[in-house]
Amino acid sequence: MIQGEFDELGQLFFEIELIAANGENFLVNALLDTGSTEWLAINEQDLQGLEWQRVDRLNVLTAMGETRLETFLGKVVIDSQEFTIPVVAGSEFREKKIGIPWLRNRRLVVDFPVGVLTLG
């Protein structure tokens, strides 16, 4: 189970690790976006240091409508487990976002009054 944090707007953030092709790990904060159908979405500039393999271009539905995005095969660590997942990248993503697929087999606990946010 991982602990998350709320920002001043009440957005939900979790610390995850991105694993570059050379094996280097980068700790980042990722916004949990329950409107996203993608495992992970990042800004295309973040890919430069990761050197993940490009696999496709997909039509993806975002809050701004449908758009065509580059898709990469990325490695992440969440809750001490390593996953190889499809990652979409585009200039419109200001922060790293994890989407609804993570909630299909994990329990999300959000308790604003007591300040508890967990994913496990």
N, C-alpha and C positions, 0 to 999 in steps of 0.2 A: 504494500500500500504506500502511495506517495502523498505527502502533504502538499497542498497548494496554498496560494495566497489570493486575497481579493485586492484589487486596486481601488483607488478613490472613487471610481465609477461603479464598483461592484463587479467588474469583470473577473473571470476566473483564470488564474495563471498557474501552470505547473512547470517545474524545472525538469527538462529532459536533456539527454545527451545526443548530439549528432556525431556520427562516426564518419570521418573523411575516408576517401579511398586509400590513403596511405596509413590508416589506422589511428590517426590522431583524433582525440575526443574533444568536443566543444560543448560546454554546459550553456544552455540557453533557456530563457523563459518562453513558454508557448501559451498562447491564449486558447482556452477551450471554446470552440465555436460550434454550438449545437446546431447551427444552420448549415454547417459544412458537411458534405458527403465524402470528403477526402480524408485520408489518414493524416497527411501533413501538407500544409501549403506554406511556401516561403518566398521571399523576394528573390528574383533571379540573380541579384548581385551576391547573395549569400552562397550561391553555388560555386563561385570561383575558387574558394578555398577548399571546398568539399570534393570536387572533381568526381561527382557521381555520374554514372552512366545514363545517358539520355536514351529513353526507350520509345517515346511516342509523342504525338500531339493529340490532346483530347479536348472535346467540347465539354466544358465544366460549367455547372450552374453556380453562380456566386450571388451574393446579396445585390450586386450591381447588374445582374442578368447573366445570360449565357455568354461565355467567352472561350476562345481556343487557347489552351495553355500547354507548355512543354511539360512532359512527364519524365521523371527520372527514377531510377532504382536507388533508394537510399537506405542507410542503416541508422537506427536510433536505439537508444536504451531508455526504457521506461520501467520504473519499479524494479531495477536491477536485471531486467530481461532485455536481451538484444533481439530486435526485429528488423527484417528486410521488408520494406514497404514501398509502394508507389508514392511518389512525392510530386505535387504540382508546383510549378514556379511561374511567377509573373511579376511584373513591375507594380501591380496594384496592391500587393500584399505589403503592408507596413510592418507587421509583426509576424512572427512564426505562429501558425495556427494548427492545432490538432482538432480533428473533427469527430463526428458521431460514430465512425467505425470503432473507436476505442471504447465506446460505451456498450457495445454489443456483448462484450464478455467481461466487463469490469463494472464494479459498483461505484457510482458517484454519490458522495454525501456532501451536501451543501447546507450548512446551518449558519446563516448570517448572524443571528442574535448571539451565538456563542463563539463565532469566528472559526468554525471548523469547515475545512475543505479537504476532502480526500478522494483519491481515485485508486481503487484496488480490487 
